[in-house]
């Protein structure tokens, strides 16, 4: 996800928020440094949750925002979101 897109989503979230600091600490670990997309996914989910919009997140939205898929994303044939969510868990 382009940094600019993350910044626009994270408006109103304080970088001093301990929840955000925890996320930033996590994404600097070796496990996340090997998978930048996984780090982007975690950041995206946390940003949406901290903004009070976590329940509105959908698989197609994640596909477009994090994995650069288009409006024609077909979750029946493209499992990228589900596979990364499993890795994140």
Backbone as a chain_set.jsonl record, in Angstrom:
{"seq": "XXXXXXXXXXXXXXXXXXXXXXXXXXXXXXXXXXXXXXXXXXXXXXXXXXXXXXXXXXXXXXXXXXXXXXXXXXXXXXXXXXXXXXXXX", "coords": {"N": [[0.852, -1.163, 0.0], [0.652, 2.152, -0.867], [2.537, 4.581, 0.932], [1.396, 7.086, 1.19], [-1.328, 6.546, 0.986], [-1.755, 5.08, 3.336], [-1.165, 7.078, 5.189], [-3.264, 8.891, 4.722], [-5.424, 7.393, 5.59], [-4.794, 7.092, 8.264], [-5.189, 9.493, 9.525], [-5.9, 11.383, 12.371], [-5.242, 9.404, 14.121], [-3.148, 9.019, 16.761], [0.374, 8.998, 16.834], [1.516, 8.506, 19.21], [-0.194, 6.86, 20.486], [-0.532, 4.038, 22.44], [-1.433, 1.622, 21.367], [-0.944, 1.877, 18.65], [1.805, 2.194, 18.703], [2.516, -0.336, 19.588], [1.847, -1.868, 17.331], [3.639, -0.784, 15.465], [6.021, -1.591, 16.658], [5.76, -4.35, 16.374], [5.804, -4.69, 13.545], [8.407, -4.225, 12.955], [9.799, -6.443, 13.589], [11.653, -9.464, 12.85], [10.04, -11.399, 11.605], [8.022, -9.89, 10.334], [9.587, -8.211, 8.775], [10.396, -9.782, 6.732], [8.175, -9.992, 5.215], [6.794, -7.56, 3.753], [4.209, -7.002, 2.79], [2.564, -8.299, 4.58], [3.004, -6.787, 6.836], [1.904, -4.385, 5.915], [-0.75, -5.179, 5.687], [-1.426, -5.703, 8.396], [-1.059, -3.11, 9.481], [-3.022, -1.718, 8.005], [-5.424, -2.982, 8.86], [-5.373, -2.347, 11.594], [-5.418, 0.452, 11.535], [-7.949, 0.91, 10.384], [-9.522, -0.244, 12.382], [-8.876, 1.286, 14.705], [-9.931, 3.653, 13.862], [-12.55, 3.18, 14.173], [-13.83, 1.736, 12.259], [-13.546, -0.925, 11.8], [-15.365, -3.063, 11.594], [-16.409, -2.704, 9.14], [-14.662, -3.478, 7.219], [-13.894, -5.281, 4.326], [-13.225, -8.221, 2.348], [-12.806, -7.666, -0.492], [-12.203, -4.93, -0.261], [-9.811, -4.93, 1.214], [-8.235, -6.32, -0.614], [-8.035, -4.463, -2.692], [-6.931, -2.181, -1.389], [-4.598, -3.042, -0.02], [-3.343, -5.042, -1.552], [-3.254, -4.151, -4.125], [-5.219, -4.867, -6.017], [-7.725, -4.671, -8.574], [-11.033, -3.215, -9.191], [-12.264, -5.38, -10.241], [-11.7, -7.57, -8.72], [-11.821, -10.942, -7.861], [-12.777, -12.954, -5.456], [-13.218, -15.636, -5.467], [-11.42, -16.816, -7.182], [-9.016, -15.662, -6.584], [-7.043, -15.879, -3.94], [-5.501, -14.275, -2.309], [-5.984, -12.451, -0.163], [-7.204, -14.03, 1.843], [-5.191, -15.955, 2.261], [-3.075, -14.405, 3.233], [-4.283, -13.376, 5.524], [-4.516, -15.699, 7.032], [-1.798, -16.23, 7.465], [-1.182, -13.982, 8.974], [-2.658, -14.393, 11.286]], "CA": [[0.0, 0.0, 0.0], [1.471, 3.348, -0.868], [2.592, 5.253, 2.226], [0.459, 8.2, 1.156], [-2.646, 5.99, 1.265], [-1.769, 4.772, 4.763], [-1.218, 8.341, 5.912], [-4.599, 9.474, 4.627], [-6.299, 6.583, 6.437], [-4.429, 7.185, 9.667], [-5.44, 10.822, 10.079], [-6.646, 11.327, 13.613], [-4.662, 8.392, 15.006], [-1.919, 9.572, 17.327], [1.525, 8.098, 16.804], [1.853, 8.19, 20.599], [-1.181, 5.897, 20.97], [0.197, 2.801, 22.749], [-1.855, 0.541, 20.457], [-0.222, 2.076, 17.392], [3.212, 1.912, 18.994], [2.637, -1.793, 19.629], [1.845, -2.323, 15.94], [4.906, -0.392, 14.847], [7.051, -2.479, 17.206], [5.574, -5.663, 15.759], [6.185, -4.75, 12.128], [9.864, -4.129, 12.814], [10.399, -7.737, 13.937], [12.176, -10.243, 11.724], [8.925, -12.058, 10.912], [7.357, -8.945, 9.446], [10.533, -7.623, 7.823], [10.465, -10.709, 5.592], [6.937, -9.888, 4.449], [6.268, -6.198, 3.821], [2.759, -6.99, 2.568], [1.935, -8.707, 5.83], [3.069, -5.589, 7.685], [0.904, -3.453, 5.391], [-2.056, -5.71, 6.048], [-1.637, -5.444, 9.814], [-1.257, -1.664, 9.656], [-4.319, -1.356, 7.432], [-6.476, -3.465, 9.744], [-5.335, -1.589, 12.845], [-5.877, 1.813, 11.235], [-9.41, 0.87, 10.225], [-10.109, -0.555, 13.685], [-8.728, 2.44, 15.583], [-10.817, 4.703, 13.352], [-13.914, 2.758, 14.427], [-14.401, 1.193, 11.03], [-13.073, -2.296, 11.658], [-16.447, -3.972, 11.194], [-16.767, -2.413, 7.75], [-13.602, -3.977, 6.338], [-14.288, -6.448, 3.539], [-12.15, -8.862, 1.587], [-12.469, -6.888, -1.688], [-11.571, -3.666, 0.143], [-8.421, -5.25, 1.551], [-7.562, -6.677, -1.869], [-7.733, -3.241, -3.447], [-6.108, -1.245, -0.623], [-3.311, -3.592, 0.409], [-2.728, -5.913, -2.55], [-3.307, -3.48, -5.432], [-6.152, -5.501, -6.947], [-8.694, -3.731, -9.136], [-12.454, -3.395, -8.87], [-12.708, -6.674, -10.757], [-11.172, -8.614, -7.838], [-12.719, -12.09, -7.712], [-12.253, -13.726, -4.336], [-13.365, -17.073, -5.727], [-10.239, -17.294, -7.898], [-7.82, -15.003, -6.048], [-7.1, -16.106, -2.488], [-4.405, -13.555, -1.661], [-6.385, -11.867, 1.117], [-7.395, -15.116, 2.815], [-3.915, -16.601, 2.58], [-2.313, -13.492, 4.09], [-4.954, -13.319, 6.819], [-4.1, -16.908, 7.757], [-0.404, -16.014, 7.902], [-1.186, -12.962, 10.021], [-3.171, -15.004, 12.527]], "C": [[0.895, 1.222, 0.0], [1.403, 4.045, 0.48], [1.589, 6.399, 2.296], [-0.949, 7.71, 1.496], [-2.778, 5.656, 2.754], [-1.897, 6.049, 5.578], [-2.609, 8.956, 5.872], [-5.595, 8.696, 5.484], [-6.04, 6.818, 7.911], [-4.62, 8.573, 10.264], [-6.302, 10.691, 11.321], [-6.14, 10.26, 14.574], [-3.31, 8.918, 15.467], [-0.793, 8.548, 17.269], [1.968, 7.74, 18.217], [0.847, 7.224, 21.234], [-0.45, 4.582, 21.236], [-0.2, 1.625, 21.855], [-1.112, 0.652, 19.137], [1.269, 1.787, 17.583], [3.465, 0.411, 19.036], [2.71, -2.373, 18.211], [3.173, -1.999, 15.275], [6.062, -1.237, 15.382], [6.969, -3.862, 16.569], [6.106, -5.713, 14.331], [7.68, -4.555, 11.903], [10.567, -5.431, 13.199], [10.838, -8.468, 12.676], [11.035, -10.865, 10.924], [8.237, -11.119, 9.924], [8.317, -8.319, 8.439], [10.689, -8.505, 6.593], [9.231, -10.628, 4.708], [6.339, -8.495, 4.58], [4.754, -6.127, 3.616], [2.003, -7.387, 3.829], [1.925, -7.531, 6.815], [2.042, -4.557, 7.226], [-0.5, -3.891, 5.764], [-2.365, -5.426, 7.512], [-1.892, -3.961, 10.066], [-2.638, -1.235, 9.16], [-5.463, -1.756, 8.367], [-6.532, -2.667, 11.044], [-5.822, -0.161, 12.617], [-7.391, 1.842, 11.13], [-10.106, 0.619, 11.561], [-10.028, 0.644, 14.622], [-9.611, 3.604, 15.145], [-12.292, 4.343, 13.555], [-14.614, 2.154, 13.227], [-14.003, -0.254, 10.771], [-14.14, -3.267, 11.178], [-16.851, -3.782, 9.737], [-15.762, -2.964, 6.739], [-14.074, -5.251, 5.641], [-13.083, -7.006, 2.784], [-11.817, -8.084, 0.312], [-11.785, -5.557, -1.355], [-10.1, -3.882, 0.477], [-7.634, -5.561, 0.281], [-7.153, -5.439, -2.648], [-6.748, -2.351, -2.697], [-4.71, -1.769, -0.324], [-2.589, -4.333, -0.711], [-2.856, -5.393, -3.981], [-4.162, -4.202, -6.468], [-7.157, -4.459, -7.415], [-10.113, -4.017, -8.676], [-12.978, -4.742, -9.332], [-12.173, -7.845, -9.922], [-12.227, -9.697, -7.632], [-12.165, -12.995, -6.617], [-12.395, -15.229, -4.52], [-12.119, -17.642, -6.407], [-8.933, -16.724, -7.362], [-7.881, -15.068, -4.521], [-6.061, -15.317, -1.707], [-4.787, -12.996, -0.295], [-6.512, -12.961, 2.173], [-6.076, -15.764, 3.208], [-3.063, -15.708, 3.483], [-2.969, -13.336, 5.467], [-4.595, -14.539, 7.653], [-2.674, -16.77, 8.279], [-0.345, -15.019, 9.045], [-1.672, -13.522, 11.353], [-2.083, -15.785, 13.215]], "O": [[1.819, 1.304, 0.81], [0.344, 4.099, 1.104], [1.001, 6.649, 3.348], [-1.683, 8.387, 2.216], [-3.816, 5.929, 3.358], [-2.652, 6.097, 6.549], [-3.084, 9.484, 6.878], [-6.517, 9.287, 6.046], [-6.962, 6.75, 8.724], [-4.241, 8.799, 11.414], [-7.307, 9.979, 11.325], [-6.569, 10.218, 15.728], [-2.439, 9.222, 14.652], [-0.981, 7.381, 17.611], [2.712, 6.779, 18.408], [1.016, 6.817, 22.383], [0.198, 4.057, 20.33], [0.61, 0.73, 21.614], [-0.696, -0.356, 18.567], [1.908, 1.199, 16.711], [4.504, -0.062, 18.574], [3.525, -3.252, 17.929], [3.76, -2.845, 14.601], [6.985, -1.563, 14.636], [7.994, -4.472, 16.263], [6.782, -6.669, 13.951], [8.164, -4.704, 10.781], [11.794, -5.514, 13.141], [10.431, -8.116, 11.568], [11.066, -10.858, 9.693], [7.909, -11.518, 8.806], [7.892, -7.933, 7.35], [11.074, -8.023, 5.527], [9.232, -11.133, 3.585], [5.471, -8.27, 5.423], [4.09, -5.277, 4.21], [0.924, -6.863, 4.105], [0.948, -7.319, 7.533], [1.383, -3.925, 8.052], [-1.342, -3.065, 6.117], [-3.456, -4.956, 7.833], [-2.828, -3.598, 10.778], [-3.335, -0.473, 9.831], [-6.362, -0.959, 8.631], [-7.614, -2.349, 11.535], [-6.568, 0.372, 13.438], [-8.043, 2.704, 11.721], [-11.154, 1.201, 11.839], [-11.018, 0.983, 15.271], [-9.993, 4.441, 15.962], [-13.179, 5.101, 13.163], [-15.842, 2.071, 13.185], [-14.114, -0.745, 9.648], [-13.84, -4.198, 10.43], [-17.558, -4.616, 9.171], [-16.002, -2.915, 5.533], [-14.583, -6.173, 6.278], [-12.066, -6.334, 2.614], [-10.637, -7.856, 0.047], [-10.895, -5.114, -2.08], [-9.244, -3.099, 0.065], [-6.498, -5.114, 0.124], [-6.053, -5.376, -3.197], [-5.82, -1.818, -3.305], [-3.741, -1.011, -0.372], [-1.365, -4.263, -0.813], [-2.592, -6.124, -4.936], [-3.865, -4.155, -7.661], [-7.406, -3.474, -6.72], [-10.362, -4.929, -7.888], [-14.023, -5.197, -8.867], [-12.196, -8.989, -10.377], [-13.37, -9.411, -7.278], [-11.192, -13.717, -6.835], [-11.763, -16.008, -3.806], [-11.797, -18.817, -6.229], [-7.859, -17.248, -7.658], [-8.689, -14.38, -3.897], [-5.767, -15.653, -0.56], [-3.987, -13.061, 0.639], [-5.982, -12.826, 3.276], [-5.872, -16.086, 4.379], [-2.402, -16.202, 4.396], [-2.27, -13.179, 6.468], [-4.391, -14.421, 8.861], [-2.385, -17.153, 9.412], [0.441, -15.182, 9.978], [-1.158, -13.167, 12.413], [-2.317, -16.37, 14.273]]}, "num_chains": 1, "name": "protein.A"}
